[in-house]
Amino acid sequence: MLRTGRGKAHAKVILFGEHAVVHGEPAVALPLAELPVRVTAEAVPGPLTIASTPYTGVLHEVPELLDAPRAVVLATLDHVGLPHEGIRIMVEGDVPPARGLGSSAAVAGALVRALADLAGRDLTEAEYLDLVAVGERVAHGSPSGLDAAATAAAEPVWFEAGVARRLATRMSGVLVVADSGVKGRTRHAVASVRTFLERRPMRGAALMTGLGALAQGGALDLTGDRPEALGEKMTQAQGMLRELGVSSPELDRLVDAALAAGALGAKLTGGGQGGCIIVLAADDAAADRIDLALREAGAIGTWRHRIGPEEDR
């Protein structure tokens, strides 16, 4: 065992496909390296401890809030052959929780990588995703696997039937992420979608198919560098998600403010009923105007992301 292991993951946004992905439709997600999570695991005498913003202390006494990270740590220790003692884990991150940005998957991924590094193990992609899934099941019940893949990816991700693949793009434009200040309510949003599908099965099926078609077309827009078309599809997806009961007054207000400020498109991202929206701006000047409009409409924080590859940023 090494003396120190390090791991890193990051936030993500879902460009297309939230909720529809668990009904067999494809999804497109973007990694947000601007919001990282870093974990350091040190071999030290004493019990197994964890230090994080919500809790610092021995692992077996973590509050319910940290049940998912605890499960990931224990599963990873067993998988890589490390003891359940003599390790200090330190978690640092910039991903706000319960905002649809994949905070639980990012923390899990950074934990898995740090502990594997401490053990001197190189995990396969399948091993990594299986271990992250341990925490995602605790946090979300029946996750699609999209968050686990996107929070570990370096490029946009196409996700379909439980399989993620790289989506190369040289897309121009600037993505603005805005935090509504309201925690997302994924479980309630999932229940709203389920109720809609039960009460209006034909319309529900049409909306799911439509969201899948927008994901397919949006992927082509990404690879073809068509920001205007991409933005239009984002706004169309927002309308469908709103009809399904996934949006909220706070999210609607931010979307409307962004579009009024000249955004190419805007929609919620993630589970919904709170959390964040994503906005496509033509350039930095447009992003500046939109950023101001979003803050005036109630956003408590914003981040920017260039969709194209690193060398284009």
C-alpha positions as CSV (number, residue, x, y, z in Angstrom):
1,M,0.0,0.0,0.0
2,L,1.3,3.5,-0.9
3,R,1.4,6.2,1.8
4,T,-1.0,8.5,-0.2
5,G,-3.6,8.0,-2.9
6,R,-5.3,10.7,-4.9
7,G,-8.5,10.8,-6.9
8,K,-10.5,13.4,-8.9
9,A,-13.8,13.7,-10.6
10,H,-16.0,16.6,-11.6
11,A,-19.6,17.8,-12.1
12,K,-21.7,17.2,-15.2
13,V,-24.8,18.6,-16.8
14,I,-27.3,16.7,-18.9
15,L,-27.8,18.4,-22.2
16,F,-30.6,16.1,-23.3
17,G,-32.4,13.1,-22.0
18,E,-33.0,13.5,-18.3
19,H,-35.9,11.3,-17.2
20,A,-36.3,9.9,-20.7
21,V,-33.0,7.9,-20.3
22,V,-34.5,5.6,-17.7
23,H,-37.3,4.8,-20.2
24,G,-34.9,3.6,-22.9
25,E,-34.2,6.8,-24.7
26,P,-30.6,8.2,-25.3
27,A,-29.1,11.1,-23.4
28,V,-26.2,13.5,-24.0
29,A,-24.2,14.8,-21.0
30,L,-21.3,17.3,-20.7
31,P,-18.5,17.0,-18.1
32,L,-17.9,20.2,-16.1
33,A,-14.2,20.2,-15.2
34,E,-14.7,23.7,-13.8
35,L,-16.4,22.1,-10.8
36,P,-14.0,19.4,-9.5
37,V,-14.0,17.0,-6.5
38,R,-10.7,16.0,-5.1
39,V,-10.0,13.2,-2.6
40,T,-6.8,12.3,-0.8
41,A,-6.4,9.0,1.1
42,E,-3.5,8.7,3.5
43,A,-2.2,5.6,5.4
44,V,-2.1,6.7,9.0
45,P,-2.4,4.9,12.4
46,G,-5.8,4.7,13.9
47,P,-9.4,4.2,12.7
48,L,-10.8,4.8,9.3
49,T,-11.7,8.5,9.2
50,I,-13.2,11.0,6.7
51,A,-12.9,14.8,6.6
52,S,-15.4,16.7,4.5
53,T,-17.5,19.8,4.6
54,P,-20.6,18.2,6.2
55,Y,-18.8,15.8,8.6
56,T,-15.3,15.0,10.0
57,G,-14.8,11.9,12.1
58,V,-14.7,8.2,12.0
59,L,-16.4,6.6,9.0
60,H,-18.8,4.3,10.8
61,E,-20.4,7.3,12.6
62,V,-21.2,9.4,9.5
63,P,-24.6,11.0,9.4
64,E,-27.3,9.6,7.1
65,L,-26.4,12.4,4.6
66,L,-23.1,10.5,3.9
67,D,-24.5,7.0,3.7
68,A,-23.7,6.9,-0.1
69,P,-20.0,7.9,0.3
70,R,-19.7,5.5,3.2
71,A,-21.0,2.6,1.1
72,V,-18.6,3.5,-1.7
73,V,-15.6,3.6,0.6
74,L,-16.3,0.3,2.2
75,A,-17.0,-1.4,-1.2
76,T,-13.8,0.0,-2.7
77,L,-11.7,-1.0,0.3
78,D,-12.9,-4.6,-0.1
79,H,-12.5,-4.6,-3.8
80,V,-8.9,-3.4,-3.8
81,G,-7.9,-5.3,-0.6
82,L,-7.4,-2.5,1.8
83,P,-8.2,-2.7,5.6
84,H,-11.1,-0.9,7.2
85,E,-8.7,1.0,9.4
86,G,-5.5,3.0,9.3
87,I,-6.7,5.4,6.5
88,R,-7.6,9.1,6.6
89,I,-9.8,10.3,3.7
90,M,-10.1,14.0,2.9
91,V,-12.7,15.3,0.5
92,E,-12.7,18.7,-1.1
93,G,-15.1,19.8,-3.8
94,D,-16.8,22.6,-5.6
95,V,-19.9,20.8,-6.8
96,P,-23.0,22.0,-4.9
97,P,-25.2,19.1,-3.7
98,A,-28.7,18.5,-4.9
99,R,-28.5,20.7,-7.9
100,G,-28.6,18.2,-10.7
101,L,-24.8,18.4,-11.3
102,G,-23.9,14.9,-10.3
103,S,-22.4,15.7,-6.9
104,S,-22.9,12.2,-5.5
105,A,-21.4,10.5,-8.5
106,A,-18.4,12.9,-8.5
107,V,-17.7,12.3,-4.9
108,A,-18.0,8.6,-5.3
109,G,-15.7,8.6,-8.4
110,A,-13.0,10.6,-6.6
111,L,-13.2,8.3,-3.6
112,V,-12.9,5.2,-5.8
113,R,-9.9,6.6,-7.6
114,A,-8.1,7.8,-4.5
115,L,-8.5,4.4,-2.7
116,A,-7.5,2.5,-5.7
117,D,-4.4,4.7,-6.1
118,L,-3.6,4.1,-2.4
119,A,-3.7,0.4,-3.0
120,G,-1.6,0.7,-6.2
121,R,-4.5,-0.7,-8.3
122,D,-5.4,0.4,-11.8
123,L,-9.1,-0.2,-12.2
124,T,-10.9,-1.1,-15.4
125,E,-13.7,1.2,-16.5
126,A,-16.2,-1.5,-15.6
127,E,-14.7,-1.9,-12.1
128,Y,-14.8,1.9,-11.6
129,L,-18.4,2.3,-12.8
130,D,-19.5,-0.7,-10.6
131,L,-18.0,0.9,-7.5
132,V,-19.5,4.3,-8.2
133,A,-22.9,2.6,-8.7
134,V,-22.8,1.3,-5.2
135,G,-23.1,4.9,-3.9
136,E,-25.5,6.0,-6.6
137,R,-27.9,3.2,-5.6
138,V,-27.9,4.4,-2.1
139,A,-28.3,8.1,-3.2
140,H,-30.9,7.6,-6.0
141,G,-32.4,4.2,-5.8
142,S,-32.2,3.0,-9.5
143,P,-29.7,5.3,-11.3
144,S,-29.3,5.0,-15.1
145,G,-25.5,5.1,-14.9
146,L,-25.3,8.4,-16.8
147,D,-23.9,10.4,-13.9
148,A,-21.2,7.9,-13.1
149,A,-20.0,8.0,-16.7
150,A,-20.3,11.8,-17.3
151,T,-18.5,12.8,-14.0
152,A,-15.5,10.7,-15.1
153,A,-15.4,11.7,-18.7
154,A,-13.2,14.3,-20.3
155,E,-15.5,14.9,-23.3
156,P,-19.2,15.0,-24.0
157,V,-20.9,11.6,-23.5
158,W,-23.6,9.8,-25.6
159,F,-25.4,7.4,-23.2
160,E,-27.8,4.8,-24.4
161,A,-29.0,1.4,-23.0
162,G,-26.5,1.7,-20.1
163,V,-23.5,2.3,-22.3
164,A,-21.5,5.5,-22.6
165,R,-19.3,6.6,-25.5
166,R,-17.3,9.6,-26.3
167,L,-19.0,12.2,-28.4
168,A,-16.3,14.3,-30.2
169,T,-17.3,17.9,-30.9
170,R,-15.8,21.2,-31.8
171,M,-18.9,23.1,-30.8
172,S,-18.6,26.9,-30.6
173,G,-20.6,28.9,-28.1
174,V,-20.6,29.2,-24.3
175,L,-22.7,27.2,-21.9
176,V,-23.8,29.0,-18.8
177,V,-24.9,27.0,-15.8
178,A,-27.2,28.8,-13.3
179,D,-28.1,27.7,-9.8
180,S,-31.7,28.4,-8.8
181,G,-30.8,28.3,-5.2
182,V,-33.5,25.6,-4.6
183,K,-32.5,22.0,-4.0
184,G,-33.6,19.6,-6.8
185,R,-36.2,17.0,-5.8
186,T,-35.3,14.1,-8.1
187,R,-37.4,11.5,-6.4
188,H,-40.5,13.8,-6.5
189,A,-39.8,14.6,-10.2
190,V,-39.5,10.9,-11.0
191,A,-42.8,10.3,-9.3
192,S,-44.4,13.2,-11.3
193,V,-43.2,11.6,-14.6
194,R,-44.5,8.2,-13.5
195,T,-47.9,9.7,-12.7
196,F,-48.0,11.5,-16.0
197,L,-47.2,8.3,-17.9
198,E,-49.9,6.4,-16.0
199,R,-52.6,9.0,-16.5
200,R,-51.7,10.0,-20.1
201,P,-49.9,7.0,-21.5
202,M,-50.1,8.1,-25.2
203,R,-49.0,11.6,-24.6
204,G,-46.3,10.4,-22.2
205,A,-44.9,8.0,-24.7
206,A,-44.8,10.8,-27.3
207,L,-42.9,13.1,-25.0
208,M,-40.4,10.4,-24.2
209,T,-39.9,9.7,-27.9
210,G,-39.6,13.4,-28.5
211,L,-36.9,13.8,-25.9
212,G,-35.0,10.9,-27.3
213,A,-35.2,12.5,-30.8
214,L,-34.0,15.8,-29.5
215,A,-31.0,14.0,-27.9
216,Q,-30.2,12.4,-31.3
217,G,-30.5,15.6,-33.2
218,G,-28.6,17.5,-30.5
219,A,-25.7,15.1,-30.8
220,L,-25.5,15.8,-34.5
221,D,-25.6,19.6,-33.8
222,L,-22.7,19.2,-31.4
223,T,-20.5,17.3,-33.9
224,G,-21.6,19.6,-36.7
225,D,-21.0,22.9,-34.8
226,R,-24.6,24.2,-35.1
227,P,-25.2,26.2,-32.0
228,E,-28.4,27.9,-33.1
229,A,-30.0,24.5,-33.9
230,L,-28.7,23.1,-30.6
231,G,-30.2,26.0,-28.7
232,E,-33.6,25.5,-30.3
233,K,-33.6,21.9,-29.3
234,M,-32.7,22.8,-25.7
235,T,-35.7,25.1,-25.4
236,Q,-38.0,22.5,-27.0
237,A,-36.8,19.9,-24.4
238,Q,-37.6,22.4,-21.6
239,G,-41.1,22.6,-22.9
240,M,-41.5,18.9,-22.8
241,L,-40.0,18.6,-19.4
242,R,-42.2,21.3,-18.1
243,E,-45.3,19.4,-19.4
244,L,-44.1,16.3,-17.6
245,G,-44.0,18.2,-14.3
246,V,-40.3,18.2,-14.0
247,S,-39.7,22.0,-14.0
248,S,-40.5,24.5,-11.2
249,P,-41.4,28.2,-11.0
250,E,-37.8,29.1,-10.1
251,L,-36.4,27.1,-13.1
252,D,-39.1,28.6,-15.5
253,R,-38.2,32.1,-14.3
254,L,-34.5,31.6,-15.0
255,V,-35.2,30.0,-18.4
256,D,-37.5,32.9,-19.5
257,A,-34.9,35.4,-18.3
258,A,-32.1,33.8,-20.3
259,L,-34.2,33.6,-23.5
260,A,-35.2,37.2,-23.0
261,A,-31.5,38.2,-22.7
262,G,-30.7,36.6,-26.1
263,A,-29.8,33.0,-25.2
264,L,-29.8,30.5,-28.1
265,G,-31.5,28.0,-25.9
266,A,-32.2,27.2,-22.2
267,K,-33.5,24.3,-20.2
268,L,-33.3,22.6,-16.8
269,T,-30.6,20.0,-16.2
270,G,-30.8,16.9,-14.0
271,G,-33.7,15.6,-11.9
272,G,-35.5,18.9,-11.8
273,Q,-38.1,20.5,-9.5
274,G,-35.2,22.7,-8.4
275,G,-31.5,22.7,-9.1
276,C,-29.9,24.3,-12.1
277,I,-30.6,25.4,-15.7
278,I,-28.2,25.4,-18.6
279,V,-28.1,28.2,-21.2
280,L,-26.4,28.3,-24.6
281,A,-24.8,31.7,-25.4
282,A,-23.3,32.6,-28.8
283,D,-20.1,34.1,-27.3
284,D,-18.6,35.6,-24.2
285,A,-20.3,38.9,-24.7
286,A,-23.7,37.2,-24.9
287,A,-22.8,35.1,-21.9
288,D,-22.1,38.3,-19.9
289,R,-25.5,39.7,-20.7
290,I,-27.2,36.4,-19.9
291,D,-25.3,36.0,-16.7
292,L,-26.5,39.4,-15.4
293,A,-30.1,38.6,-16.4
294,L,-29.9,35.3,-14.6
295,R,-28.7,36.9,-11.4
296,E,-31.3,39.5,-11.6
297,A,-33.9,36.7,-12.0
298,G,-32.7,35.0,-8.8
299,A,-29.8,32.8,-9.7
300,I,-27.4,32.4,-6.7
301,G,-24.4,31.3,-8.8
302,T,-23.3,30.8,-12.3
303,W,-20.5,28.9,-14.1
304,R,-19.3,28.9,-17.7
305,H,-18.2,26.0,-19.8
306,R,-16.9,25.8,-23.4
307,I,-18.3,22.7,-25.0
308,G,-15.4,22.1,-27.5
309,P,-12.2,20.2,-26.8
310,E,-9.6,21.6,-24.5
311,E,-7.3,22.9,-27.2
312,D,-10.2,25.1,-28.4
313,R,-10.7,26.7,-25.1
